Amino acid sequence: MYIWQSKNWPNFIFQQEKLDYKLEVVTGLQKKLIGRARDLPENLDQLAEMDALIQNALQTSEIEGEHLDAGSVHSSVARQLGLSQAGLPVATKQTDNLVEMLKQATQFAEIPLTIDMLIDWQSALFPQSSLYKDTLVGQLRGDDLMQVVSQQGGREIIHFEAPPRESLNQQIDLFLNWLNQPGTIKEDSKQGLLKAAIAHLWLITLHPFDDGNGRVTRAVTDRMLAKAEKTSIRFYSLSASIEASRNTYYNILQKTQSCETELQKQADSCMDITEWIEWFLDCLVQALQQGLDRIKRVIIKANFWQVHSQTVLIERQVKVLNRLLDFSGEQFTQGINASKYKSLTKISKATATRDLSDLVEKGCLVLLPAGGRSTRYAINSKIE
């Protein structure tokens, strides 16, 4: 039996005492992150917001197995935030639409969410409908059985089945009435977090569209978090945290949907979603910590270029340095080597090695301890 087949659906229950500590941790990190962002020097707050939005756009698509061009996303985000697009590639309609949808989701979060808004967001994900002729765009899904699947280890895993199409309109109306009703869960920051967790589970269960359900659901979740935090500016990416824990995400969804979590069994109730909320809060902790690291990186990057404002560098060196500064601690946890530099710049390995040596001589990079074939380089930490 799936959770939506329970006679008590959708009357979710959870064990508050098991969640109190994690709620305290999350709200503490939220306050810390918002405070750090508020104290950023002029203009750096926009850079931190841009970095988070880029990651959100890239990772919310990555979860669905769609790999977007990072340069195009960067260009779309810069345009959306009114920042300079100089030197960036031309954005695609797809990335423009996705970034605009993500921004719309968190702006004016107090406005009631409607089915038309959800449909508009789903449409934005598929700007070239002719390429998706087998996918219903701009409308709810058809009558076919909707199975929620993911690719793991080269094979397709079926996690659960969504409610039938015949009840979908009524189910969505019920969801939106709950979502838009103030006081369904008391709207303080902790209760707002609970509402975001429930909203995510509820909407992903309904799976109202042929495609794009995950991205729309994460946008709605971001909206609820923005409402709880009373700010539309995002300095962290929940999608990036979910992508980093993708297998556990699908695992807890599958268990919760199939009424197989330990607490569901103990309570003898499918509607006990305590373990789902625990996972959601753990994911938020990771996202908020990454947000704090992001703000630190923005400050480091600004200081770096202030120190090296007169350093003579060629374009590809600037490109790689920015990449290292933007993603240190994420993509470059062990620094960069000549092979990676080569792949980023499309030059020979010998030229990559000369470029890296030049950057060391100019104080931009430092050699990491390991040598020989595993020679790696990192941003010069002395300027931090």
N, C-alpha and C positions, 0 to 999 in steps of 0.2 A: 504494500500500500504506500502511495506517495502522500506527502503531507497535505496536499490540497484535497485529497480524498477523505480526510478525517471529518467526522461529523462536527467537529469543533472549529474547522477552518472558517475564517482566518483569525480566530481568537488566540493569538500567541500568548504564551506565558514564559516567564524567565525567573530565575532565582536571584533576586537582587543582591543577597549577601555574598554571592560568589562573584559579583561584578563590581562591588564597591571599590575595592583596592585599585583595580585596573582603570576604573573611571577617574579616580583621583590622579593616577599617573598621567592619563591622557590630558585631562584638563590642566594639570600642572605644566605639561610640555606645550600645550596650546598657548598658555599665558606667557611662557618663556619665549616661544617663537614670535608671537605678536609683539612682545616687548623689544626683542632684538631687532625685528624688522622696523619698528617705530624709531629706533635709535640709529638706523643706518644713515650715513652721510647723504646729502642731497643727490638725487638721481640713482643712487645705488639700490634703492628699494624697487625701482622699476626693473633693474637688471636682475634682481633676485626673483621678482615676479615672472619675468621673461624666462628665466632658466627653469622655473617650476612648470610653467605652461608648456614649454618645449618638451620637457620630460613627460608631462601628462599626455600630450598629443602622441608622442612616439610610443609610449608604453601602453596606452589604452588600445592602440592598434596592434602592438606586438602581442598582446594577450590573445588576440584573435588570429595570430599567425600572419598579420599583414605588416610588411616592413616598409615604412615610409622613408623618403629621402630626408635626412636630417637638415640639409641646407634649405630645402623647400619649406620645411616646418619652421625653421628659424626665421625665414623671410616672412612667412604668414603671421607668426607671433609678433615680429617687429612692427608689421603694418597694423595689426590689431591694437597694439599698445601705443601706436603713434611714435615709434622710435625709428631711427635711421635704418634704411635697408641697403645702404651703400656697400658694395662688395659682395652682397648676398645673391644667390641665384634667384631666378624668377620663380615665384611660388606657383604651385599648381592649383587648379580649382578644388581638387580634393583636399589639400592641406588647408587652403583658405576656409573652406566650409567647415572642416573639422575644428579648427581653432576658433572660428566664430561661434560654433555650437557650444564649445567648452566655455567660452566667455559668457554667452547668453545664459547658460545653465546657472551660473553663480551671480549674475547681475539681477538686481531686483528680486531677491529670493523670497521676499514677503508676498509677491504677487502669486495668487493661486495657480498651481500647475494644471494644465488642461490636456485633454487627449490631442487636441490640435497641435499643441506645443510639442508633445512627444512625437507626433507624426512628422512635424517639420524637422525635428532633430534627426529622425531616422532618414528622411529624404536627403538631408545635407550630407550624409555619409556616402551617398551613391549619386554623385552629380552627373554621371554619364550613364543614364538608365539603360541605354542600348547594350552596354557591356554586361548588364546584370539582368538580361531578359528573363531568366528563370527565377528572379527574385522580385517579389512584390515590393515596390517602393512607394512610399507616401500613403500607405494604407495598412490596416492590420493584416495579419497572416491569413492564409487560406484554410481550407478544410482538412488538409493533410495532417497526419500525426506529427506533432512537433517533439522531436527528441533532442535533448541538450547533450552535445558530444564535445570531446576535445581529442587532439592528437597527442599520444604519449608513446614514446619509443617506437615511432613508425606505425602504430596501430591506433584505430579509432576506438575511443572509450565512450560508451553511453552512460551518462551520469543520472539522468532522470527524464521523465516525460512531462510535458507541460499540460495544463488543463485543456480540454477539447475546445475547438473554435466556437461551438454553439453557446458556450457560457462566457466567452471571453469579454464581450462588451459589458456584461453585468459585473464581471470580476474587476475590470479596469475602473468602472464607476465606483465600486466599493473601495478600491485602493485609493483613488484620487480624493474621494470624500474624506477618508481617514487622513491622508497626507495633508490636506488643506484645512483640516479642522483644528483650530488652536485648542489646546487643553486636552486633546486625546491622550497625550502624554505631556505633563507639565513642561512648558517651554523654558527651562533653565538650561545651562550649558550641558550638564550631565544627562539630563533627560533628552536633550536634543541629539546627543550622541547615540542614545538608545534608539531614537526614532530613525536616525540615519541607517543604523544597522538593520532594523526591521524593514525599512523601505527597500534597501538593497535586496534582501532575501525575498521579499514579497514580489517585487517587480521581476526579478530574474526567474522566479517560479512561474509567473504568468507568461513570460517569453512572448510578448504580443506581436512581434514582427517576424517576417521571414528571415531577416538577417539584421545585424546591428544591435541586437538586444543587450549584449554585454556593454558596449560603448554607451548606449542610451542609459542603461541602469547605473553605470558609474558616473555619468553626468548628473543624474538625479541625486545620487549619493553625495556628490560634491555640493550640489545645491543645498541639501539638508545640512551638511557640515558648515557651509557658509552662513546659513541661517542660524545655526547654533552658536557660531563664533561672532555673529553680527558684523561680518565683513565679507565683501565680495572678492577681495584681493587674496589670491592663493599663493602661499609661499612653500607649499609642499604638494606632493603628488601621491594620492592614494593609489592610483593606477600603477605607478612605478613600484610601490610596495607589493601590490598584488602580483605583478609580473614576476617579481623576485621570489615570490612564494606560490607560483602558479599551481604546482602539483598539490600543495596542501589546501589551496583555495578550492580546487575542484573536489578534493577529498572530503572537506568539511561540508561542501554543498551537497555532495552525493549522500553522505551519511545523514545529514539533516533532512533532505528531501525524502529519503527512504525510511525515516524514523528509526535510525540505527545508532544514534549517538548513545553514549553510556547513560547520560541523564534522561534522555527520552525513554530508555528502557527502564531505568529506575523509577521514573515518575509514571510509567505506563501511559505516556501521553506523547503523541506526535508533536503536539503544539509547544512543547518545552524546547525553546531555541537558545537556551543558556550557552551551550557550547559554541554555537554559531557566533553569538555576540562576543564571547571571550576571544574567539579567533579574530573577529573584526577589530576589536580593541587592540589586540596585539599587533595587527597590521597597521593600525593608526599610529601606535607607538613608533614603529619602524619608520613610517612615513614622516612623522614629526621630527624624529632624530635626523633623518636625511635632510629635512628642511633647515634645521639648525646648521648642519654641515654646509648646506647650500649658501646660507648667508655668510658663513665664514669664508667660503670660496670666493664669493663676490667681493669681499673686502680684500682678500689676498690678491685677486686678479687686478683690482684697481691699484693697489700698492705696487704690484709687479710692474704694471705699465707706466706708473709714475716714475719708478726707479729707472726703467729702460726706455724712457721717452726719447732719449737721444741715441740709443743703441741702433746701429745700422744693421738691419735685417732684411732678408729677401722675403717675398710674399709667402712662399711655402713654409718658411720657418715661422712666420707670424701665425699662419693657419694652424700648424701643429702645436705651437705654444698655447694658443687659445683653446685648442681641443684639450690639452693637458690641464689647463686651468679650469675649464668648464666641467671636466669629468674626473678630476682627481678624487680618489676614494671610491669611485664607481667602476668605470671602464679601465682605469689605469692603476689598479691597486699595487701592481709590481713595476710601475714605471713603463717606459717605452724602450724598445730596442730598434735596431736598424731595419729589421724586417717589417715591423709595424709602421715605422716612419715611411718606408718604401711604399707600402700599400696605401697609406693616407695621401701621399704626394705623387704617386705614379712615376717615380724616378728609379734609377738603378740603385742597387744596394750599396755600391761603392760611393755614389753621390750622397746617399742617405747617411752613411757613416761620416763623410766629410762635414755634412751639415750639422750633425749631432756634435762632432768634435768642436766645430766653430761655436756652437751655442754654449758649450762648456767653457771655452776660452773667454766668451763674452759675459760669463756669469749668469746666464739664463738657466742653464741646467747644471746638475751635478751628477757625477758617476756614482751609481749605487755599488755597494761592496762587491757583489759577485762580478767576476771578470770573464775573459775568454769569450767563448761562443755565446754565453748568456749575458753579455754586457748590456746593462740597462741604465737608463737615465731618468731623472726626476726633476721637477721644478726646483730651483734653488730655494731651499727653505729659509735661508738667512734673511730673505726680504720679508718673510711673514711677520 
